[in-house]
Amino acid sequence: GKSWLHVMLLAPYVLVGLTVVLFYTRELDLFSLGDIQAQQLGVNVAHTRLCLLLAASLMTAAAVSVSGVIGFVGLVVPHLVRLVLGPLHRRLLPAAILIGGVLVLIADTLARSLLPRGEELPVGVVTAIMGGPFFCYLLLRRKKAVGL
């Protein structure tokens, strides 16, 4: 089991990483146009990409160190939210955080209630069952979009 101590240990890394990512939401939107167009619109592509990579790595390492494989949710939820809300990162990031949390709560509730009394599934199994097919859909959709 995890405790509030784990949350307190994780919080500084997530807050620093999230602050960096939120600072670059405009640049993230411009990256969707391509590197050349983003650069022409004033984005220092190499510097911004490095800052975002470091922030994402920091948050991922911190989250996985506490949560383990349940971090799979973090791969699926942003894509799901993007399908619903569109590509603007100033809306996408906060919504992905909230929906990711709700998805984990739903998965945890299912993990505790699907088996007979006294037994429960690991929540990672439930998130994989929920997220696996959607992740496959995303991969197939991307493959189809590039003509493979």
Phi and psi in radians as a Rosetta constraint file:
Dihedral C 1 N 2 CA 2 C 2 CIRCULARHARMONIC -1.787 0.35
Dihedral N 2 CA 2 C 2 N 3 CIRCULARHARMONIC 2.714 0.35
Dihedral C 2 N 3 CA 3 C 3 CIRCULARHARMONIC -2.222 0.35
Dihedral N 3 CA 3 C 3 N 4 CIRCULARHARMONIC 3.119 0.35
Dihedral C 3 N 4 CA 4 C 4 CIRCULARHARMONIC -1.125 0.35
Dihedral N 4 CA 4 C 4 N 5 CIRCULARHARMONIC -0.407 0.35
Dihedral C 4 N 5 CA 5 C 5 CIRCULARHARMONIC -1.060 0.35
Dihedral N 5 CA 5 C 5 N 6 CIRCULARHARMONIC -0.708 0.35
Dihedral C 5 N 6 CA 6 C 6 CIRCULARHARMONIC -1.091 0.35
Dihedral N 6 CA 6 C 6 N 7 CIRCULARHARMONIC -0.710 0.35
Dihedral C 6 N 7 CA 7 C 7 CIRCULARHARMONIC -1.107 0.35
Dihedral N 7 CA 7 C 7 N 8 CIRCULARHARMONIC -0.767 0.35
Dihedral C 7 N 8 CA 8 C 8 CIRCULARHARMONIC -1.136 0.35
Dihedral N 8 CA 8 C 8 N 9 CIRCULARHARMONIC -0.613 0.35
Dihedral C 8 N 9 CA 9 C 9 CIRCULARHARMONIC -1.243 0.35
Dihedral N 9 CA 9 C 9 N 10 CIRCULARHARMONIC -0.577 0.35
Dihedral C 9 N 10 CA 10 C 10 CIRCULARHARMONIC -1.391 0.35
Dihedral N 10 CA 10 C 10 N 11 CIRCULARHARMONIC -0.615 0.35
Dihedral C 10 N 11 CA 11 C 11 CIRCULARHARMONIC -0.938 0.35
Dihedral N 11 CA 11 C 11 N 12 CIRCULARHARMONIC -0.824 0.35
Dihedral C 11 N 12 CA 12 C 12 CIRCULARHARMONIC -1.049 0.35
Dihedral N 12 CA 12 C 12 N 13 CIRCULARHARMONIC -0.694 0.35
Dihedral C 12 N 13 CA 13 C 13 CIRCULARHARMONIC -1.174 0.35
Dihedral N 13 CA 13 C 13 N 14 CIRCULARHARMONIC -0.739 0.35
Dihedral C 13 N 14 CA 14 C 14 CIRCULARHARMONIC -1.186 0.35
Dihedral N 14 CA 14 C 14 N 15 CIRCULARHARMONIC -0.731 0.35
Dihedral C 14 N 15 CA 15 C 15 CIRCULARHARMONIC -1.106 0.35
Dihedral N 15 CA 15 C 15 N 16 CIRCULARHARMONIC -0.741 0.35
Dihedral C 15 N 16 CA 16 C 16 CIRCULARHARMONIC -1.121 0.35
Dihedral N 16 CA 16 C 16 N 17 CIRCULARHARMONIC -0.861 0.35
Dihedral C 16 N 17 CA 17 C 17 CIRCULARHARMONIC -1.080 0.35
Dihedral N 17 CA 17 C 17 N 18 CIRCULARHARMONIC -0.762 0.35
Dihedral C 17 N 18 CA 18 C 18 CIRCULARHARMONIC -1.147 0.35
Dihedral N 18 CA 18 C 18 N 19 CIRCULARHARMONIC -0.668 0.35
Dihedral C 18 N 19 CA 19 C 19 CIRCULARHARMONIC -1.059 0.35
Dihedral N 19 CA 19 C 19 N 20 CIRCULARHARMONIC -0.774 0.35
Dihedral C 19 N 20 CA 20 C 20 CIRCULARHARMONIC -1.088 0.35
Dihedral N 20 CA 20 C 20 N 21 CIRCULARHARMONIC -0.831 0.35
Dihedral C 20 N 21 CA 21 C 21 CIRCULARHARMONIC -1.101 0.35
Dihedral N 21 CA 21 C 21 N 22 CIRCULARHARMONIC -0.774 0.35
Dihedral C 21 N 22 CA 22 C 22 CIRCULARHARMONIC -1.128 0.35
Dihedral N 22 CA 22 C 22 N 23 CIRCULARHARMONIC -0.539 0.35
Dihedral C 22 N 23 CA 23 C 23 CIRCULARHARMONIC -1.119 0.35
Dihedral N 23 CA 23 C 23 N 24 CIRCULARHARMONIC -0.526 0.35
Dihedral C 23 N 24 CA 24 C 24 CIRCULARHARMONIC -1.816 0.35
Dihedral N 24 CA 24 C 24 N 25 CIRCULARHARMONIC 0.407 0.35
Dihedral C 24 N 25 CA 25 C 25 CIRCULARHARMONIC -1.089 0.35
Dihedral N 25 CA 25 C 25 N 26 CIRCULARHARMONIC -0.667 0.35
Dihedral C 25 N 26 CA 26 C 26 CIRCULARHARMONIC -1.076 0.35
Dihedral N 26 CA 26 C 26 N 27 CIRCULARHARMONIC -0.804 0.35
Dihedral C 26 N 27 CA 27 C 27 CIRCULARHARMONIC -1.116 0.35
Dihedral N 27 CA 27 C 27 N 28 CIRCULARHARMONIC -0.663 0.35
Dihedral C 27 N 28 CA 28 C 28 CIRCULARHARMONIC -1.059 0.35
Dihedral N 28 CA 28 C 28 N 29 CIRCULARHARMONIC -0.727 0.35
Dihedral C 28 N 29 CA 29 C 29 CIRCULARHARMONIC -1.099 0.35
Dihedral N 29 CA 29 C 29 N 30 CIRCULARHARMONIC -0.720 0.35
Dihedral C 29 N 30 CA 30 C 30 CIRCULARHARMONIC -1.220 0.35
Dihedral N 30 CA 30 C 30 N 31 CIRCULARHARMONIC -0.520 0.35
Dihedral C 30 N 31 CA 31 C 31 CIRCULARHARMONIC -1.047 0.35
Dihedral N 31 CA 31 C 31 N 32 CIRCULARHARMONIC -0.501 0.35
Dihedral C 31 N 32 CA 32 C 32 CIRCULARHARMONIC -1.161 0.35
Dihedral N 32 CA 32 C 32 N 33 CIRCULARHARMONIC -0.290 0.35
Dihedral C 32 N 33 CA 33 C 33 CIRCULARHARMONIC -1.443 0.35
Dihedral N 33 CA 33 C 33 N 34 CIRCULARHARMONIC -0.275 0.35
Dihedral C 33 N 34 CA 34 C 34 CIRCULARHARMONIC 1.980 0.35
Dihedral N 34 CA 34 C 34 N 35 CIRCULARHARMONIC 2.731 0.35
Dihedral C 34 N 35 CA 35 C 35 CIRCULARHARMONIC -1.086 0.35
Dihedral N 35 CA 35 C 35 N 36 CIRCULARHARMONIC -0.748 0.35
Dihedral C 35 N 36 CA 36 C 36 CIRCULARHARMONIC -1.122 0.35
Dihedral N 36 CA 36 C 36 N 37 CIRCULARHARMONIC -0.815 0.35
Dihedral C 36 N 37 CA 37 C 37 CIRCULARHARMONIC -1.139 0.35
Dihedral N 37 CA 37 C 37 N 38 CIRCULARHARMONIC -0.697 0.35
Dihedral C 37 N 38 CA 38 C 38 CIRCULARHARMONIC -1.081 0.35
Dihedral N 38 CA 38 C 38 N 39 CIRCULARHARMONIC -0.745 0.35
Dihedral C 38 N 39 CA 39 C 39 CIRCULARHARMONIC -1.124 0.35
Dihedral N 39 CA 39 C 39 N 40 CIRCULARHARMONIC -0.716 0.35
Dihedral C 39 N 40 CA 40 C 40 CIRCULARHARMONIC -1.133 0.35
Dihedral N 40 CA 40 C 40 N 41 CIRCULARHARMONIC -0.428 0.35
Dihedral C 40 N 41 CA 41 C 41 CIRCULARHARMONIC -1.618 0.35
Dihedral N 41 CA 41 C 41 N 42 CIRCULARHARMONIC 0.199 0.35
Dihedral C 41 N 42 CA 42 C 42 CIRCULARHARMONIC 1.760 0.35
Dihedral N 42 CA 42 C 42 N 43 CIRCULARHARMONIC 0.117 0.35
Dihedral C 42 N 43 CA 43 C 43 CIRCULARHARMONIC -1.499 0.35
Dihedral N 43 CA 43 C 43 N 44 CIRCULARHARMONIC 2.255 0.35
Dihedral C 43 N 44 CA 44 C 44 CIRCULARHARMONIC -1.408 0.35
Dihedral N 44 CA 44 C 44 N 45 CIRCULARHARMONIC 1.623 0.35
Dihedral C 44 N 45 CA 45 C 45 CIRCULARHARMONIC -1.041 0.35
Dihedral N 45 CA 45 C 45 N 46 CIRCULARHARMONIC -0.861 0.35
Dihedral C 45 N 46 CA 46 C 46 CIRCULARHARMONIC -1.103 0.35
Dihedral N 46 CA 46 C 46 N 47 CIRCULARHARMONIC -0.800 0.35
Dihedral C 46 N 47 CA 47 C 47 CIRCULARHARMONIC -1.136 0.35
Dihedral N 47 CA 47 C 47 N 48 CIRCULARHARMONIC -0.809 0.35
Dihedral C 47 N 48 CA 48 C 48 CIRCULARHARMONIC -1.110 0.35
Dihedral N 48 CA 48 C 48 N 49 CIRCULARHARMONIC -0.774 0.35
Dihedral C 48 N 49 CA 49 C 49 CIRCULARHARMONIC -1.071 0.35
Dihedral N 49 CA 49 C 49 N 50 CIRCULARHARMONIC -0.725 0.35
Dihedral C 49 N 50 CA 50 C 50 CIRCULARHARMONIC -1.114 0.35
Dihedral N 50 CA 50 C 50 N 51 CIRCULARHARMONIC -0.794 0.35
Dihedral C 50 N 51 CA 51 C 51 CIRCULARHARMONIC -1.067 0.35
Dihedral N 51 CA 51 C 51 N 52 CIRCULARHARMONIC -0.763 0.35
Dihedral C 51 N 52 CA 52 C 52 CIRCULARHARMONIC -1.203 0.35
Dihedral N 52 CA 52 C 52 N 53 CIRCULARHARMONIC -0.648 0.35
Dihedral C 52 N 53 CA 53 C 53 CIRCULARHARMONIC -1.122 0.35
Dihedral N 53 CA 53 C 53 N 54 CIRCULARHARMONIC -0.755 0.35
Dihedral C 53 N 54 CA 54 C 54 CIRCULARHARMONIC -1.127 0.35
Dihedral N 54 CA 54 C 54 N 55 CIRCULARHARMONIC -0.744 0.35
Dihedral C 54 N 55 CA 55 C 55 CIRCULARHARMONIC -1.125 0.35
Dihedral N 55 CA 55 C 55 N 56 CIRCULARHARMONIC -0.783 0.35
Dihedral C 55 N 56 CA 56 C 56 CIRCULARHARMONIC -1.132 0.35
Dihedral N 56 CA 56 C 56 N 57 CIRCULARHARMONIC -0.700 0.35
Dihedral C 56 N 57 CA 57 C 57 CIRCULARHARMONIC -1.127 0.35
Dihedral N 57 CA 57 C 57 N 58 CIRCULARHARMONIC -0.726 0.35
Dihedral C 57 N 58 CA 58 C 58 CIRCULARHARMONIC -1.067 0.35
Dihedral N 58 CA 58 C 58 N 59 CIRCULARHARMONIC -0.845 0.35
Dihedral C 58 N 59 CA 59 C 59 CIRCULARHARMONIC -1.182 0.35
Dihedral N 59 CA 59 C 59 N 60 CIRCULARHARMONIC -0.694 0.35
Dihedral C 59 N 60 CA 60 C 60 CIRCULARHARMONIC -1.132 0.35
Dihedral N 60 CA 60 C 60 N 61 CIRCULARHARMONIC -0.813 0.35
Dihedral C 60 N 61 CA 61 C 61 CIRCULARHARMONIC -1.065 0.35
Dihedral N 61 CA 61 C 61 N 62 CIRCULARHARMONIC -0.754 0.35
Dihedral C 61 N 62 CA 62 C 62 CIRCULARHARMONIC -1.137 0.35
Dihedral N 62 CA 62 C 62 N 63 CIRCULARHARMONIC -0.797 0.35
Dihedral C 62 N 63 CA 63 C 63 CIRCULARHARMONIC -1.148 0.35
Dihedral N 63 CA 63 C 63 N 64 CIRCULARHARMONIC -0.774 0.35
Dihedral C 63 N 64 CA 64 C 64 CIRCULARHARMONIC -1.206 0.35
Dihedral N 64 CA 64 C 64 N 65 CIRCULARHARMONIC -0.553 0.35
Dihedral C 64 N 65 CA 65 C 65 CIRCULARHARMONIC -1.117 0.35
Dihedral N 65 CA 65 C 65 N 66 CIRCULARHARMONIC -0.478 0.35
Dihedral C 65 N 66 CA 66 C 66 CIRCULARHARMONIC -1.694 0.35
Dihedral N 66 CA 66 C 66 N 67 CIRCULARHARMONIC -0.745 0.35
Dihedral C 66 N 67 CA 67 C 67 CIRCULARHARMONIC -1.626 0.35
Dihedral N 67 CA 67 C 67 N 68 CIRCULARHARMONIC -0.419 0.35
Dihedral C 67 N 68 CA 68 C 68 CIRCULARHARMONIC 1.314 0.35
Dihedral N 68 CA 68 C 68 N 69 CIRCULARHARMONIC -2.551 0.35
Dihedral C 68 N 69 CA 69 C 69 CIRCULARHARMONIC -1.219 0.35
Dihedral N 69 CA 69 C 69 N 70 CIRCULARHARMONIC -0.191 0.35
Dihedral C 69 N 70 CA 70 C 70 CIRCULARHARMONIC -1.122 0.35
Dihedral N 70 CA 70 C 70 N 71 CIRCULARHARMONIC -0.260 0.35
Dihedral C 70 N 71 CA 71 C 71 CIRCULARHARMONIC -1.036 0.35
Dihedral N 71 CA 71 C 71 N 72 CIRCULARHARMONIC -0.157 0.35
Dihedral C 71 N 72 CA 72 C 72 CIRCULARHARMONIC -0.943 0.35
Dihedral N 72 CA 72 C 72 N 73 CIRCULARHARMONIC -0.526 0.35
Dihedral C 72 N 73 CA 73 C 73 CIRCULARHARMONIC -0.974 0.35
Dihedral N 73 CA 73 C 73 N 74 CIRCULARHARMONIC -0.648 0.35
Dihedral C 73 N 74 CA 74 C 74 CIRCULARHARMONIC -1.142 0.35
Dihedral N 74 CA 74 C 74 N 75 CIRCULARHARMONIC -0.318 0.35
Dihedral C 74 N 75 CA 75 C 75 CIRCULARHARMONIC -1.447 0.35
Dihedral N 75 CA 75 C 75 N 76 CIRCULARHARMONIC -0.583 0.35
Dihedral C 75 N 76 CA 76 C 76 CIRCULARHARMONIC -1.596 0.35
Dihedral N 76 CA 76 C 76 N 77 CIRCULARHARMONIC -0.763 0.35
Dihedral C 76 N 77 CA 77 C 77 CIRCULARHARMONIC -1.019 0.35
Dihedral N 77 CA 77 C 77 N 78 CIRCULARHARMONIC -0.808 0.35
Dihedral C 77 N 78 CA 78 C 78 CIRCULARHARMONIC -1.017 0.35
Dihedral N 78 CA 78 C 78 N 79 CIRCULARHARMONIC -0.627 0.35
Dihedral C 78 N 79 CA 79 C 79 CIRCULARHARMONIC -1.215 0.35
Dihedral N 79 CA 79 C 79 N 80 CIRCULARHARMONIC -0.691 0.35
Dihedral C 79 N 80 CA 80 C 80 CIRCULARHARMONIC -1.083 0.35
Dihedral N 80 CA 80 C 80 N 81 CIRCULARHARMONIC -0.803 0.35
Dihedral C 80 N 81 CA 81 C 81 CIRCULARHARMONIC -1.131 0.35
Dihedral N 81 CA 81 C 81 N 82 CIRCULARHARMONIC -0.684 0.35
Dihedral C 81 N 82 CA 82 C 82 CIRCULARHARMONIC -1.076 0.35
Dihedral N 82 CA 82 C 82 N 83 CIRCULARHARMONIC -0.661 0.35
Dihedral C 82 N 83 CA 83 C 83 CIRCULARHARMONIC -1.102 0.35
Dihedral N 83 CA 83 C 83 N 84 CIRCULARHARMONIC -0.606 0.35
Dihedral C 83 N 84 CA 84 C 84 CIRCULARHARMONIC -1.516 0.35
Dihedral N 84 CA 84 C 84 N 85 CIRCULARHARMONIC -0.811 0.35
Dihedral C 84 N 85 CA 85 C 85 CIRCULARHARMONIC -1.723 0.35
Dihedral N 85 CA 85 C 85 N 86 CIRCULARHARMONIC -0.234 0.35
Dihedral C 85 N 86 CA 86 C 86 CIRCULARHARMONIC 1.647 0.35
Dihedral N 86 CA 86 C 86 N 87 CIRCULARHARMONIC -3.065 0.35
Dihedral C 86 N 87 CA 87 C 87 CIRCULARHARMONIC -1.558 0.35
Dihedral N 87 CA 87 C 87 N 88 CIRCULARHARMONIC -0.079 0.35
Dihedral C 87 N 88 CA 88 C 88 CIRCULARHARMONIC -1.226 0.35
Dihedral N 88 CA 88 C 88 N 89 CIRCULARHARMONIC 2.058 0.35
Dihedral C 88 N 89 CA 89 C 89 CIRCULARHARMONIC -1.206 0.35
Dihedral N 89 CA 89 C 89 N 90 CIRCULARHARMONIC -0.417 0.35
Dihedral C 89 N 90 CA 90 C 90 CIRCULARHARMONIC -1.207 0.35
Dihedral N 90 CA 90 C 90 N 91 CIRCULARHARMONIC -0.377 0.35
Dihedral C 90 N 91 CA 91 C 91 CIRCULARHARMONIC -1.694 0.35
Dihedral N 91 CA 91 C 91 N 92 CIRCULARHARMONIC -0.659 0.35
Dihedral C 91 N 92 CA 92 C 92 CIRCULARHARMONIC -1.093 0.35
Dihedral N 92 CA 92 C 92 N 93 CIRCULARHARMONIC -0.816 0.35
Dihedral C 92 N 93 CA 93 C 93 CIRCULARHARMONIC -1.112 0.35
Dihedral N 93 CA 93 C 93 N 94 CIRCULARHARMONIC -0.917 0.35
Dihedral C 93 N 94 CA 94 C 94 CIRCULARHARMONIC -1.097 0.35
Dihedral N 94 CA 94 C 94 N 95 CIRCULARHARMONIC -0.675 0.35
Dihedral C 94 N 95 CA 95 C 95 CIRCULARHARMONIC -1.148 0.35
Dihedral N 95 CA 95 C 95 N 96 CIRCULARHARMONIC -0.689 0.35
Dihedral C 95 N 96 CA 96 C 96 CIRCULARHARMONIC -1.114 0.35
Dihedral N 96 CA 96 C 96 N 97 CIRCULARHARMONIC -0.668 0.35
Dihedral C 96 N 97 CA 97 C 97 CIRCULARHARMONIC -1.094 0.35
Dihedral N 97 CA 97 C 97 N 98 CIRCULARHARMONIC -0.842 0.35
Dihedral C 97 N 98 CA 98 C 98 CIRCULARHARMONIC -1.165 0.35
Dihedral N 98 CA 98 C 98 N 99 CIRCULARHARMONIC -0.811 0.35
Dihedral C 98 N 99 CA 99 C 99 CIRCULARHARMONIC -1.188 0.35
Dihedral N 99 CA 99 C 99 N 100 CIRCULARHARMONIC -0.625 0.35
Dihedral C 99 N 100 CA 100 C 100 CIRCULARHARMONIC -1.046 0.35
Dihedral N 100 CA 100 C 100 N 101 CIRCULARHARMONIC -0.762 0.35
Dihedral C 100 N 101 CA 101 C 101 CIRCULARHARMONIC -1.101 0.35
Dihedral N 101 CA 101 C 101 N 102 CIRCULARHARMONIC -0.756 0.35
Dihedral C 101 N 102 CA 102 C 102 CIRCULARHARMONIC -1.122 0.35
Dihedral N 102 CA 102 C 102 N 103 CIRCULARHARMONIC -0.720 0.35
Dihedral C 102 N 103 CA 103 C 103 CIRCULARHARMONIC -1.077 0.35
Dihedral N 103 CA 103 C 103 N 104 CIRCULARHARMONIC -0.716 0.35
Dihedral C 103 N 104 CA 104 C 104 CIRCULARHARMONIC -1.156 0.35
Dihedral N 104 CA 104 C 104 N 105 CIRCULARHARMONIC -0.686 0.35
Dihedral C 104 N 105 CA 105 C 105 CIRCULARHARMONIC -1.087 0.35
Dihedral N 105 CA 105 C 105 N 106 CIRCULARHARMONIC -0.740 0.35
Dihedral C 105 N 106 CA 106 C 106 CIRCULARHARMONIC -1.110 0.35
Dihedral N 106 CA 106 C 106 N 107 CIRCULARHARMONIC -0.787 0.35
Dihedral C 106 N 107 CA 107 C 107 CIRCULARHARMONIC -1.081 0.35
Dihedral N 107 CA 107 C 107 N 108 CIRCULARHARMONIC -0.715 0.35
Dihedral C 107 N 108 CA 108 C 108 CIRCULARHARMONIC -1.134 0.35
Dihedral N 108 CA 108 C 108 N 109 CIRCULARHARMONIC -0.733 0.35
Dihedral C 108 N 109 CA 109 C 109 CIRCULARHARMONIC -1.080 0.35
Dihedral N 109 CA 109 C 109 N 110 CIRCULARHARMONIC -0.773 0.35
Dihedral C 109 N 110 CA 110 C 110 CIRCULARHARMONIC -1.116 0.35
Dihedral N 110 CA 110 C 110 N 111 CIRCULARHARMONIC -0.742 0.35
Dihedral C 110 N 111 CA 111 C 111 CIRCULARHARMONIC -1.056 0.35
Dihedral N 111 CA 111 C 111 N 112 CIRCULARHARMONIC -0.595 0.35
Dihedral C 111 N 112 CA 112 C 112 CIRCULARHARMONIC -1.452 0.35
Dihedral N 112 CA 112 C 112 N 113 CIRCULARHARMONIC -0.308 0.35
Dihedral C 112 N 113 CA 113 C 113 CIRCULARHARMONIC -2.010 0.35
Dihedral N 113 CA 113 C 113 N 114 CIRCULARHARMONIC -0.141 0.35
Dihedral C 113 N 114 CA 114 C 114 CIRCULARHARMONIC -1.345 0.35
Dihedral N 114 CA 114 C 114 N 115 CIRCULARHARMONIC -0.569 0.35
Dihedral C 114 N 115 CA 115 C 115 CIRCULARHARMONIC -1.664 0.35
Dihedral N 115 CA 115 C 115 N 116 CIRCULARHARMONIC 2.891 0.35
Dihedral C 115 N 116 CA 116 C 116 CIRCULARHARMONIC -1.023 0.35
Dihedral N 116 CA 116 C 116 N 117 CIRCULARHARMONIC 2.823 0.35
Dihedral C 116 N 117 CA 117 C 117 CIRCULARHARMONIC -0.834 0.35
Dihedral N 117 CA 117 C 117 N 118 CIRCULARHARMONIC 2.350 0.35
Dihedral C 117 N 118 CA 118 C 118 CIRCULARHARMONIC 1.545 0.35
Dihedral N 118 CA 118 C 118 N 119 CIRCULARHARMONIC -0.194 0.35
Dihedral C 118 N 119 CA 119 C 119 CIRCULARHARMONIC -2.022 0.35
Dihedral N 119 CA 119 C 119 N 120 CIRCULARHARMONIC 2.631 0.35
Dihedral C 119 N 120 CA 120 C 120 CIRCULARHARMONIC -2.616 0.35
Dihedral N 120 CA 120 C 120 N 121 CIRCULARHARMONIC 2.617 0.35
Dihedral C 120 N 121 CA 121 C 121 CIRCULARHARMONIC -1.368 0.35
Dihedral N 121 CA 121 C 121 N 122 CIRCULARHARMONIC 2.658 0.35
Dihedral C 121 N 122 CA 122 C 122 CIRCULARHARMONIC -1.129 0.35
Dihedral N 122 CA 122 C 122 N 123 CIRCULARHARMONIC 2.394 0.35
Dihedral C 122 N 123 CA 123 C 123 CIRCULARHARMONIC -1.072 0.35
Dihedral N 123 CA 123 C 123 N 124 CIRCULARHARMONIC -0.494 0.35
Dihedral C 123 N 124 CA 124 C 124 CIRCULARHARMONIC -1.090 0.35
Dihedral N 124 CA 124 C 124 N 125 CIRCULARHARMONIC -0.559 0.35
Dihedral C 124 N 125 CA 125 C 125 CIRCULARHARMONIC -1.153 0.35
Dihedral N 125 CA 125 C 125 N 126 CIRCULARHARMONIC -0.770 0.35
Dihedral C 125 N 126 CA 126 C 126 CIRCULARHARMONIC -1.154 0.35
Dihedral N 126 CA 126 C 126 N 127 CIRCULARHARMONIC -0.757 0.35
Dihedral C 126 N 127 CA 127 C 127 CIRCULARHARMONIC -1.132 0.35
Dihedral N 127 CA 127 C 127 N 128 CIRCULARHARMONIC -0.618 0.35
Dihedral C 127 N 128 CA 128 C 128 CIRCULARHARMONIC -1.170 0.35
Dihedral N 128 CA 128 C 128 N 129 CIRCULARHARMONIC -0.698 0.35
Dihedral C 128 N 129 CA 129 C 129 CIRCULARHARMONIC -1.137 0.35
Dihedral N 129 CA 129 C 129 N 130 CIRCULARHARMONIC -0.692 0.35
Dihedral C 129 N 130 CA 130 C 130 CIRCULARHARMONIC -1.279 0.35
Dihedral N 130 CA 130 C 130 N 131 CIRCULARHARMONIC -0.762 0.35
Dihedral C 130 N 131 CA 131 C 131 CIRCULARHARMONIC -1.569 0.35
Dihedral N 131 CA 131 C 131 N 132 CIRCULARHARMONIC -0.464 0.35
Dihedral C 131 N 132 CA 132 C 132 CIRCULARHARMONIC -0.987 0.35
Dihedral N 132 CA 132 C 132 N 133 CIRCULARHARMONIC -0.928 0.35
Dihedral C 132 N 133 CA 133 C 133 CIRCULARHARMONIC -1.064 0.35
Dihedral N 133 CA 133 C 133 N 134 CIRCULARHARMONIC -0.661 0.35
Dihedral C 133 N 134 CA 134 C 134 CIRCULARHARMONIC -1.165 0.35
Dihedral N 134 CA 134 C 134 N 135 CIRCULARHARMONIC -0.712 0.35
Dihedral C 134 N 135 CA 135 C 135 CIRCULARHARMONIC -1.093 0.35
Dihedral N 135 CA 135 C 135 N 136 CIRCULARHARMONIC -0.724 0.35
Dihedral C 135 N 136 CA 136 C 136 CIRCULARHARMONIC -1.082 0.35
Dihedral N 136 CA 136 C 136 N 137 CIRCULARHARMONIC -0.737 0.35
Dihedral C 136 N 137 CA 137 C 137 CIRCULARHARMONIC -1.004 0.35
Dihedral N 137 CA 137 C 137 N 138 CIRCULARHARMONIC -0.791 0.35
Dihedral C 137 N 138 CA 138 C 138 CIRCULARHARMONIC -1.079 0.35
Dihedral N 138 CA 138 C 138 N 139 CIRCULARHARMONIC -0.746 0.35
Dihedral C 138 N 139 CA 139 C 139 CIRCULARHARMONIC -1.128 0.35
Dihedral N 139 CA 139 C 139 N 140 CIRCULARHARMONIC -0.763 0.35
Dihedral C 139 N 140 CA 140 C 140 CIRCULARHARMONIC -1.152 0.35
Dihedral N 140 CA 140 C 140 N 141 CIRCULARHARMONIC -0.679 0.35
Dihedral C 140 N 141 CA 141 C 141 CIRCULARHARMONIC -1.097 0.35
Dihedral N 141 CA 141 C 141 N 142 CIRCULARHARMONIC -0.762 0.35
Dihedral C 141 N 142 CA 142 C 142 CIRCULARHARMONIC -1.139 0.35
Dihedral N 142 CA 142 C 142 N 143 CIRCULARHARMONIC -0.723 0.35
Dihedral C 142 N 143 CA 143 C 143 CIRCULARHARMONIC -1.079 0.35
Dihedral N 143 CA 143 C 143 N 144 CIRCULARHARMONIC -0.730 0.35
Dihedral C 143 N 144 CA 144 C 144 CIRCULARHARMONIC -1.170 0.35
Dihedral N 144 CA 144 C 144 N 145 CIRCULARHARMONIC -0.645 0.35
Dihedral C 144 N 145 CA 145 C 145 CIRCULARHARMONIC -1.151 0.35
Dihedral N 145 CA 145 C 145 N 146 CIRCULARHARMONIC -0.576 0.35
Dihedral C 145 N 146 CA 146 C 146 CIRCULARHARMONIC -1.607 0.35
Dihedral N 146 CA 146 C 146 N 147 CIRCULARHARMONIC 0.035 0.35
Dihedral C 146 N 147 CA 147 C 147 CIRCULARHARMONIC 1.421 0.35
Dihedral N 147 CA 147 C 147 N 148 CIRCULARHARMONIC 0.491 0.35
